[in-house]
Structure formats: structure tokens, C-alpha cells
């Protein structure tokens, strides 16, 4: 994973927490972003960030926009709970 490579290659300042539980949690959120969040963001990027006027492209853009907002809410809730 990119985060682990950067932490190993450039250890100062550390990107990952020193404790095992914190490191595991950081890896969890990185994997979540890679597997869940970023694919939906790519849908917006591929669509040019602008919704189509109508049809399937408009529906796909709306679904991706809604999904990204929901995923950001999940991440925000986690970060606020820290």
C-alpha cells in the first residue's frame, strides 16, 4: 500500500501510528478508501464532474454523487469520534 511504502521510505515524520491497534485502524481506512470510496470518485472524474442533462449518464452521475456524499459522512463520523 502507498501509505506503508511512504512510511517506510520517509519515516520522519511517521504517517502510521506507533501502536499496533492504531496501525491496523489506519490500514483499515486506507483499504476502505481504495476499495469503496475511490471507485465512486472515479465515476465522477470520468463523467467530468458535471452531470449529463438526461438519461443513463445523468442517473449514473447522481448515484455517484450521492454515494460519495454518504461515504464522506461515514468517514467524517469516524474522524469526529476520535
N, CA, C and O atoms as a Tinker XYZ file with bonds, in Angstrom:
   328  protein
     1  N      0.844000   -1.176000    0.000000    73     2
     2  CA     0.000000    0.000000    0.000000    64     1     3
     3  C      0.888000    1.239000    0.000000    63     2     4     5
     4  O      1.998000    1.235000    0.532000    81     3
     5  N      0.380000    2.268000   -0.597000    73     3     6
     6  CA     1.148000    3.502000   -0.727000    64     5     7
     7  C      1.516000    4.070000    0.639000    63     6     8     9
     8  O      2.650000    4.501000    0.852000    81     7
     9  N      0.566000    4.071000    1.555000    73     7    10
    10  CA     0.810000    4.612000    2.895000    64     9    11
    11  C      1.971000    3.897000    3.578000    63    10    12    13
    12  O      2.838000    4.536000    4.173000    81    11
    13  N      1.981000    2.577000    3.491000    73    11    14
    14  CA     3.053000    1.812000    4.131000    64    13    15
    15  C      4.400000    2.093000    3.463000    63    14    16    17
    16  O      5.416000    2.236000    4.144000    81    15
    17  N      4.406000    2.174000    2.124000    73    15    18
    18  CA     5.649000    2.484000    1.422000    64    17    19
    19  C      6.182000    3.838000    1.869000    63    18    20    21
    20  O      7.360000    3.962000    2.205000    81    19
    21  N      5.325000    4.848000    1.876000    73    19    22
    22  CA     5.768000    6.185000    2.277000    64    21    23
    23  C      6.262000    6.203000    3.716000    63    22    24    25
    24  O      7.246000    6.872000    4.031000    81    23
    25  N      5.583000    5.472000    4.583000    73    23    26
    26  CA     6.002000    5.421000    5.983000    64    25    27
    27  C      7.372000    4.757000    6.120000    63    26    28    29
    28  O      8.184000    5.170000    6.948000    81    27
    29  N      7.629000    3.722000    5.306000    73    27    30
    30  CA     8.937000    3.064000    5.342000    64    29    31
    31  C     10.022000    3.903000    4.683000    63    30    32    33
    32  O     11.134000    4.003000    5.201000    81    31
    33  N      9.704000    4.506000    3.544000    73    31    34
    34  CA    10.704000    5.254000    2.782000    64    33    35
    35  C     11.045000    6.593000    3.431000    63    34    36    37
    36  O     12.186000    7.049000    3.359000    81    35
    37  N     10.067000    7.214000    4.057000    73    35    38
    38  CA    10.254000    8.537000    4.671000    64    37    39
    39  C      9.701000    8.488000    6.093000    63    38    40    41
    40  O      8.601000    8.977000    6.351000    81    39
    41  N     10.461000    7.901000    7.010000    73    39    42
    42  CA     9.929000    7.652000    8.351000    64    41    43
    43  C      9.763000    8.890000    9.240000    63    42    44    45
    44  O      9.157000    8.804000   10.308000    81    43
    45  N     10.284000   10.014000    8.816000    73    43    46
    46  CA    10.186000   11.205000    9.666000    64    45    47
    47  C      9.475000   12.319000    8.917000    63    46    48    49
    48  O     10.023000   12.818000    7.934000    81    47
    49  N      8.320000   12.720000    9.318000    73    47    50
    50  CA     7.529000   12.230000   10.442000    64    49    51
    51  C      6.771000   10.958000   10.058000    63    50    52    53
    52  O      6.460000   10.756000    8.884000    81    51
    53  N      6.476000   10.116000   11.019000    73    51    54
    54  CA     5.749000    8.885000   10.719000    64    53    55
    55  C      4.318000    9.180000   10.275000    63    54    56    57
    56  O      3.667000   10.088000   10.791000    81    55
    57  N      3.844000    8.399000    9.311000    73    55    58
    58  CA     2.467000    8.545000    8.842000    64    57    59
    59  C      1.527000    7.603000    9.571000    63    58    60    61
    60  O      0.347000    7.906000    9.752000    81    59
    61  N      2.052000    6.460000    9.988000    73    59    62
    62  CA     1.247000    5.476000   10.708000    64    61    63
    63  C      1.497000    5.588000   12.205000    63    62    64    65
    64  O      2.609000    5.908000   12.625000    81    63
    65  N      0.481000    5.329000   13.007000    73    63    66
    66  CA     0.672000    5.347000   14.459000    64    65    67
    67  C      1.694000    4.287000   14.886000    63    66    68    69
    68  O      1.913000    3.306000   14.176000    81    67
    69  N      2.307000    4.490000   16.037000    73    67    70
    70  CA     3.310000    3.548000   16.543000    64    69    71
    71  C      2.672000    2.287000   17.125000    63    70    72    73
    72  O      3.263000    1.209000   17.056000    81    71
    73  N      1.466000    2.410000   17.702000    73    71    74
    74  CA     0.859000    1.246000   18.356000    64    73    75
    75  C      0.189000    0.337000   17.320000    63    74    76    77
    76  O     -0.336000    0.827000   16.320000    81    75
    77  N      0.202000   -0.981000   17.550000    73    75    78
    78  CA    -0.365000   -1.933000   16.587000    64    77    79
    79  C     -1.846000   -1.691000   16.267000    63    78    80    81
    80  O     -2.255000   -1.817000   15.113000    81    79
    81  N     -2.642000   -1.349000   17.269000    73    79    82
    82  CA    -4.069000   -1.113000   17.023000    64    81    83
    83  C     -4.279000    0.111000   16.128000    63    82    84    85
    84  O     -5.114000    0.092000   15.224000    81    83
    85  N     -3.531000    1.147000   16.385000    73    83    86
    86  CA    -3.620000    2.354000   15.561000    64    85    87
    87  C     -3.168000    2.102000   14.132000    63    86    88    89
    88  O     -3.770000    2.610000   13.186000    81    87
    89  N     -2.099000    1.312000   13.975000    73    87    90
    90  CA    -1.609000    0.966000   12.641000    64    89    91
    91  C     -2.660000    0.150000   11.887000    63    90    92    93
    92  O     -2.886000    0.372000   10.698000    81    91
    93  N     -3.293000   -0.783000   12.574000    73    91    94
    94  CA    -4.326000   -1.604000   11.940000    64    93    95
    95  C     -5.510000   -0.743000   11.506000    63    94    96    97
    96  O     -6.054000   -0.936000   10.419000    81    95
    97  N     -5.905000    0.197000   12.343000    73    95    98
    98  CA    -7.014000    1.078000   12.009000    64    97    99
    99  C     -6.669000    1.956000   10.803000    63    98   100   101
   100  O     -7.505000    2.160000    9.923000    81    99
   101  N     -5.456000    2.467000   10.764000    73    99   102
   102  CA    -5.030000    3.275000    9.615000    64   101   103
   103  C     -5.040000    2.442000    8.339000    63   102   104   105
   104  O     -5.457000    2.924000    7.286000    81   103
   105  N     -4.585000    1.201000    8.426000    73   103   106
   106  CA    -4.614000    0.315000    7.256000    64   105   107
   107  C     -6.051000    0.012000    6.828000    63   106   108   109
   108  O     -6.348000   -0.057000    5.636000    81   107
   109  N     -6.934000   -0.166000    7.803000    73   107   110
   110  CA    -8.350000   -0.407000    7.500000    64   109   111
   111  C     -8.920000    0.745000    6.679000    63   110   112   113
   112  O     -9.555000    0.515000    5.649000    81   111
   113  N     -8.699000    1.985000    7.127000    73   111   114
   114  CA    -9.280000    3.130000    6.436000    64   113   115
   115  C     -8.630000    3.351000    5.074000    63   114   116   117
   116  O     -9.289000    3.815000    4.143000    81   115
   117  N     -7.358000    3.027000    4.949000    73   115   118
   118  CA    -6.728000    3.135000    3.636000    64   117   119
   119  C     -7.343000    2.116000    2.676000    63   118   120   121
   120  O     -7.642000    2.451000    1.530000    81   119
   121  N     -7.533000    0.893000    3.128000    73   119   122
   122  CA    -8.156000   -0.134000    2.287000    64   121   123
   123  C     -9.599000    0.251000    1.953000    63   122   124   125
   124  O    -10.042000    0.053000    0.822000    81   123
   125  N    -10.321000    0.788000    2.908000    73   123   126
   126  CA   -11.701000    1.241000    2.693000    64   125   127
   127  C    -11.738000    2.310000    1.610000    63   126   128   129
   128  O    -12.574000    2.263000    0.708000    81   127
   129  N    -10.833000    3.267000    1.704000    73   127   130
   130  CA   -10.794000    4.323000    0.688000    64   129   131
   131  C    -10.465000    3.740000   -0.682000    63   130   132   133
   132  O    -11.100000    4.098000   -1.675000    81   131
   133  N     -9.474000    2.843000   -0.748000    73   131   134
   134  CA    -9.091000    2.235000   -2.025000    64   133   135
   135  C    -10.224000    1.428000   -2.642000    63   134   136   137
   136  O    -10.471000    1.520000   -3.844000    81   135
   137  N    -10.909000    0.641000   -1.830000    73   135   138
   138  CA   -11.893000   -0.304000   -2.346000    64   137   139
   139  C    -13.310000    0.260000   -2.455000    63   138   140   141
   140  O    -14.082000   -0.172000   -3.311000    81   139
   141  N    -13.656000    1.211000   -1.605000    73   139   142
   142  CA   -15.032000    1.690000   -1.531000    64   141   143
   143  C    -15.179000    3.134000   -2.035000    63   142   144   145
   144  O    -16.007000    3.412000   -2.902000    81   143
   145  N    -14.379000    4.040000   -1.489000    73   143   146
   146  CA   -14.547000    5.465000   -1.798000    64   145   147
   147  C    -14.007000    5.835000   -3.177000    63   146   148   149
   148  O    -14.724000    6.437000   -3.977000    81   147
   149  N    -12.778000    5.490000   -3.460000    73   147   150
   150  CA   -12.155000    5.947000   -4.701000    64   149   151
   151  C    -12.845000    5.461000   -5.972000    63   150   152   153
   152  O    -12.905000    6.220000   -6.940000    81   151
   153  N    -13.371000    4.232000   -6.021000    73   151   154
   154  CA   -14.096000    3.845000   -7.241000    64   153   155
   155  C    -15.284000    4.763000   -7.546000    63   154   156   157
   156  O    -15.560000    5.051000   -8.711000    81   155
   157  N    -15.983000    5.218000   -6.512000    73   155   158
   158  CA   -17.113000    6.135000   -6.741000    64   157   159
   159  C    -16.612000    7.510000   -7.166000    63   158   160   161
   160  O    -17.242000    8.172000   -7.991000    81   159
   161  N    -15.479000    7.943000   -6.608000    73   159   162
   162  CA   -14.911000    9.226000   -7.028000    64   161   163
   163  C    -14.484000    9.155000   -8.494000    63   162   164   165
   164  O    -14.663000   10.117000   -9.240000    81   163
   165  N    -13.921000    8.018000   -8.906000    73   163   166
   166  CA   -13.527000    7.863000  -10.309000    64   165   167
   167  C    -14.722000    7.971000  -11.234000    63   166   168   169
   168  O    -14.586000    8.460000  -12.355000    81   167
   169  N    -15.887000    7.530000  -10.795000    73   167   170
   170  CA   -17.081000    7.687000  -11.623000    64   169   171
   171  C    -17.363000    9.163000  -11.891000    63   170   172   173
   172  O    -17.784000    9.531000  -12.987000    81   171
   173  N    -17.130000    9.999000  -10.891000    73   171   174
   174  CA   -17.331000   11.436000  -11.083000    64   173   175
   175  C    -16.252000   12.019000  -11.988000    63   174   176   177
   176  O    -16.543000   12.848000  -12.850000    81   175
   177  N    -15.018000   11.591000  -11.797000    73   175   178
   178  CA   -13.917000   12.089000  -12.622000    64   177   179
   179  C    -14.145000   11.725000  -14.086000    63   178   180   181
   180  O    -13.978000   12.561000  -14.974000    81   179
   181  N    -14.527000   10.476000  -14.331000    73   179   182
   182  CA   -14.765000   10.034000  -15.703000    64   181   183
   183  C    -15.935000   10.792000  -16.337000    63   182   184   185
   184  O    -15.975000   10.981000  -17.553000    81   183
   185  N    -16.866000   11.213000  -15.520000    73   183   186
   186  CA   -18.001000   11.987000  -16.022000    64   185   187
   187  C    -17.701000   13.467000  -16.138000    63   186   188   189
   188  O    -18.579000   14.248000  -16.506000    81   187
   189  N    -16.479000   13.867000  -15.830000    73   187   190
   190  CA   -16.091000   15.270000  -15.934000    64   189   191
   191  C    -16.611000   16.141000  -14.813000    63   190   192   193
   192  O    -16.559000   17.366000  -14.922000    81   191
   193  N    -17.109000   15.556000  -13.745000    73   191   194
   194  CA   -17.639000   16.268000  -12.579000    64   193   195
   195  C    -18.932000   17.032000  -12.871000    63   194   196   197
   196  O    -19.464000   17.709000  -11.991000    81   195
   197  N    -19.432000   16.928000  -14.090000    73   195   198
   198  CA   -20.660000   17.634000  -14.439000    64   197   199
   199  C    -21.720000   16.624000  -14.849000    63   198   200   201
   200  O    -21.435000   15.713000  -15.626000    81   199
   201  N    -22.931000   16.769000  -14.343000    73   199   202
   202  CA   -23.970000   15.801000  -14.699000    64   201   203
   203  C    -24.440000   15.973000  -16.137000    63   202   204   205
   204  O    -24.491000   17.086000  -16.660000    81   203
   205  N    -24.776000   14.867000  -16.759000    73   203   206
   206  CA   -25.402000   14.915000  -18.070000    64   205   207
   207  C    -26.813000   15.474000  -17.905000    63   206   208   209
   208  O    -27.386000   15.430000  -16.816000    81   207
   209  N    -27.349000   15.988000  -18.972000    73   207   210
   210  CA   -28.668000   16.607000  -18.900000    64   209   211
   211  C    -29.749000   15.581000  -18.602000    63   210   212   213
   212  O    -30.663000   15.847000  -17.821000    81   211
   213  N    -29.651000   14.415000  -19.217000    73   211   214
   214  CA   -30.687000   13.414000  -19.001000    64   213   215
   215  C    -30.154000   12.024000  -19.326000    63   214   216   217
   216  O    -29.033000   11.859000  -19.807000    81   215
   217  N    -30.986000   11.043000  -19.049000    73   215   218
   218  CA   -30.658000    9.684000  -19.435000    64   217   219
   219  C    -29.809000    8.947000  -18.426000    63   218   220   221
   220  O    -29.690000    9.342000  -17.266000    81   219
   221  N    -29.222000    7.865000  -18.901000    73   219   222
   222  CA   -28.453000    6.969000  -18.039000    64   221   223
   223  C    -27.235000    7.652000  -17.444000    63   222   224   225
   224  O    -26.879000    7.391000  -16.295000    81   223
   225  N    -26.592000    8.524000  -18.211000    73   223   226
   226  CA   -25.410000    9.227000  -17.687000    64   225   227
   227  C    -25.786000   10.134000  -16.516000    63   226   228   229
   228  O    -25.054000   10.219000  -15.530000    81   227
   229  N    -26.917000   10.805000  -16.627000    73   227   230
   230  CA   -27.371000   11.668000  -15.530000    64   229   231
   231  C    -27.665000   10.839000  -14.289000    63   230   232   233
   232  O    -27.318000   11.240000  -13.178000    81   231
   233  N    -28.293000    9.700000  -14.465000    73   231   234
   234  CA   -28.610000    8.826000  -13.334000    64   233   235
   235  C    -27.339000    8.286000  -12.701000    63   234   236   237
   236  O    -27.243000    8.203000  -11.477000    81   235
   237  N    -26.366000    7.920000  -13.519000    73   235   238
   238  CA   -25.089000    7.407000  -13.005000    64   237   239
   239  C    -24.355000    8.491000  -12.228000    63   238   240   241
   240  O    -23.805000    8.225000  -11.160000    81   239
   241  N    -24.343000    9.715000  -12.759000    73   239   242
   242  CA   -23.695000   10.831000  -12.072000    64   241   243
   243  C    -24.371000   11.102000  -10.734000    63   242   244   245
   244  O    -23.697000   11.294000   -9.722000    81   243
   245  N    -25.691000   11.119000  -10.728000    73   243   246
   246  CA   -26.436000   11.366000   -9.485000    64   245   247
   247  C    -26.168000   10.285000   -8.459000    63   246   248   249
   248  O    -25.990000   10.585000   -7.278000    81   247
   249  N    -26.135000    9.029000   -8.886000    73   247   250
   250  CA   -25.861000    7.920000   -7.968000    64   249   251
   251  C    -24.450000    8.034000   -7.401000    63   250   252   253
   252  O    -24.245000    7.813000   -6.207000    81   251
   253  N    -23.483000    8.373000   -8.238000    73   251   254
   254  CA   -22.101000    8.508000   -7.766000    64   253   255
   255  C    -21.980000    9.682000   -6.800000    63   254   256   257
   256  O    -21.297000    9.576000   -5.782000    81   255
   257  N    -22.630000   10.785000   -7.105000    73   255   258
   258  CA   -22.593000   11.960000   -6.222000    64   257   259
   259  C    -23.184000   11.633000   -4.859000    63   258   260   261
   260  O    -22.616000   11.987000   -3.826000    81   259
   261  N    -24.312000   10.963000   -4.861000    73   259   262
   262  CA   -24.964000   10.563000   -3.604000    64   261   263
   263  C    -24.082000    9.594000   -2.823000    63   262   264   265
   264  O    -23.932000    9.728000   -1.609000    81   263
   265  N    -23.503000    8.623000   -3.517000    73   263   266
   266  CA   -22.650000    7.633000   -2.851000    64   265   267
   267  C    -21.426000    8.286000   -2.229000    63   266   268   269
   268  O    -21.058000    7.958000   -1.101000    81   267
   269  N    -20.793000    9.202000   -2.944000    73   267   270
   270  CA   -19.601000    9.881000   -2.404000    64   269   271
   271  C    -19.978000   10.689000   -1.171000    63   270   272   273
   272  O    -19.242000   10.685000   -0.185000    81   271
   273  N    -21.106000   11.378000   -1.209000    73   271   274
   274  CA   -21.552000   12.146000   -0.036000    64   273   275
   275  C    -21.791000   11.231000    1.161000    63   274   276   277
   276  O    -21.409000   11.560000    2.284000    81   275
   277  N    -22.420000   10.089000    0.921000    73   275   278
   278  CA   -22.668000    9.138000    2.017000    64   277   279
   279  C    -21.360000    8.571000    2.565000    63   278   280   281
   280  O    -21.209000    8.419000    3.777000    81   279
   281  N    -20.423000    8.261000    1.683000    73   279   282
   282  CA   -19.139000    7.719000    2.129000    64   281   283
   283  C    -18.332000    8.760000    2.902000    63   282   284   285
   284  O    -17.661000    8.427000    3.879000    81   283
   285  N    -18.396000   10.005000    2.471000    73   283   286
   286  CA   -17.722000   11.065000    3.229000    64   285   287
   287  C    -18.346000   11.228000    4.611000    63   286   288   289
   288  O    -17.642000   11.506000    5.581000    81   287
   289  N    -19.657000   11.058000    4.705000    73   287   290
   290  CA   -20.320000   11.138000    6.010000    64   289   291
   291  C    -19.833000   10.036000    6.938000    63   290   292   293
   292  O    -19.639000   10.266000    8.132000    81   291
   293  N    -19.634000    8.838000    6.393000    73   291   294
   294  CA   -19.100000    7.727000    7.203000    64   293   295
   295  C    -17.706000    8.076000    7.710000    63   294   296   297
   296  O    -17.405000    7.896000    8.890000    81   295
   297  N    -16.867000    8.569000    6.825000    73   295   298
   298  CA   -15.502000    8.933000    7.217000    64   297   299
   299  C    -15.508000   10.086000    8.222000    63   298   300   301
   300  O    -14.761000   10.056000    9.199000    81   299
   301  N    -16.335000   11.088000    7.992000    73   299   302
   302  CA   -16.440000   12.213000    8.930000    64   301   303
   303  C    -16.870000   11.744000   10.319000    63   302   304   305
   304  O    -16.325000   12.195000   11.326000    81   303
   305  N    -17.850000   10.837000   10.370000    73   303   306
   306  CA   -18.324000   10.334000   11.656000    64   305   307
   307  C    -17.198000    9.611000   12.393000    63   306   308   309
   308  O    -17.061000    9.742000   13.609000    81   307
   309  N    -16.405000    8.860000   11.662000    73   307   310
   310  CA   -15.270000    8.180000   12.289000    64   309   311
   311  C    -14.262000    9.192000   12.827000    63   310   312   313
   312  O    -13.799000    9.075000   13.961000    81   311
   313  N    -13.931000   10.176000   12.013000    73   311   314
   314  CA   -12.931000   11.158000   12.440000    64   313   315
   315  C    -13.419000   12.007000   13.606000    63   314   316   317
   316  O    -12.626000   12.370000   14.476000    81   315
   317  N    -14.682000   12.322000   13.638000    73   315   318
   318  CA   -15.241000   13.110000   14.753000    64   317   319
   319  C    -15.259000   12.302000   16.047000    63   318   320   321
   320  O    -15.199000   12.872000   17.137000    81   319
   321  N    -15.340000   10.987000   15.933000    73   319   322
   322  CA   -15.379000   10.121000   17.111000    64   321   323
   323  C    -14.031000    9.912000   17.755000    63   322   324   325
   324  O    -13.950000    9.294000   18.817000    81   323
   325  N    -12.984000   10.399000   17.157000    73   323   326
   326  CA   -11.631000   10.201000   17.696000    64   325   327
   327  C    -11.343000   11.163000   18.796000    63   326   328
   328  O    -10.252000   11.141000   19.366000    81   327
